[in-house]
Amino acid sequence: MGTGKVGADHPYLHAPHGGMPLRDDPQPRRHSPPALHPAVVPAYPPPESDADESWVWSQIKAEARRDADAEPALASFLYATVLSHSSLDRSLAFHLANKLCSSTLLSTLLYDLFVASLAAHPTLRAAVVADLLAARSRDPACAGFSHCLLNYKGFLAIQAQRVAHVLWAQDRRALALALQSRVAEVFAVDIHPAAAIGKGVLLDHATGVVIGETAVIGDNVSILHHVTLGGTGKAVGDRHPKIGDGVLIGAGATILGNVRIGAGAKIGAGSLVLIDVPPRTTAVGNPARLLGGKKGDDMPGESMDHTSFIQQWSDYSI
């Protein structure tokens, strides 16, 4: 853990009793942020070889400069949260710390915790980039990488859970559970710190998502709001769903028990799934039924195709 002081390149701290962020010194800010030069935002998507942390970070900074110039009311926020930072992981750590802190769980402590975890685990940083790329490519409402970083609570909840997962593995379980509680309070997303989550994951809208302790989620999965990956009762042990790569889980779906959802499967909105779902198969209904016919060739977790199963649905009604 650090000393509780944010570094020199992070001029703002969260006010302990709410309100606007404050500087390290107690004097009120008396000048505007430095003039921000107009930036040309590179076109999306980037060449595949450039889709890495440095490219995404440069994109985020360019978007933040553009938005600060266009909307002066956001200039101080964008400077404090993005433009004053030397790297994506420090910007994310600062933003998460200010989102999740409370009067007794200080932003300086959380900032040091997030920075240390991201620095020590390159896989966490790679997952951050993959999640940003996932949101930008799959969600037509995503206005840019900075929009996702700053405003997507599903993205922020996953990043906080990944740090909590590291703490859980280090047997720092009280702190991991405290983070889970704060994420649930702030973002309305409840993910147990022991749950294992892959990279390139999109929690779209995210409100009401619940993911249990022994759940496993693969890479390139997309999950809509009000989805539950839960258990079936009081039994302990391995009791939560296992979600394969490229799965799409529609809004309001509930998957209960230690069932396996195969790679490329699709769970229709509002479905209740209590059985295994083979790869590249659609499950829909309450209780869910597996639809026959030709299996999908795409990975719905990436294509976000929610409704193609309707062609196979002529003999089924809810």
Sequence and secondary structure as in RCSB ss.txt:
>XXXX:A:sequence
MGTGKVGADHPYLHAPHGGMPLRDDPQPRRHSPPALHPAVVPAYPPPESDADESWVWSQIKAEARRDADAEPALA
SFLYATVLSHSSLDRSLAFHLANKLCSSTLLSTLLYDLFVASLAAHPTLRAAVVADLLAARSRDPACAGFSHCLL
NYKGFLAIQAQRVAHVLWAQDRRALALALQSRVAEVFAVDIHPAAAIGKGVLLDHATGVVIGETAVIGDNVSILH
HVTLGGTGKAVGDRHPKIGDGVLIGAGATILGNVRIGAGAKIGAGSLVLIDVPPRTTAVGNPARLLGGKKGDDMP
GESMDHTSFIQQWSDYSI
>XXXX:A:secstr
   S   TT  EE  TTSSS EESSSS   S            SS  GGG SHHHHHHHHHHHHHHHHHH GGGH
HHHIIIIIT SSHHHHHHHHHHHHH  SSS HHHHHHHHHHHHHH HHHHHHHHHHHHHHHHH TT   HHHHHH
H HHHHHHHHHHHHHHHHHTT HHHHHHHHHHHHHHHS EE TT EE SS EESS TT EE TT EE SS EE T
T EEE SSS  SS S EE TT EE TT EEESS EE TT EE TT EE S B TT EEETTTTEE  SS  SS H
HHH   SGGGGG TT   
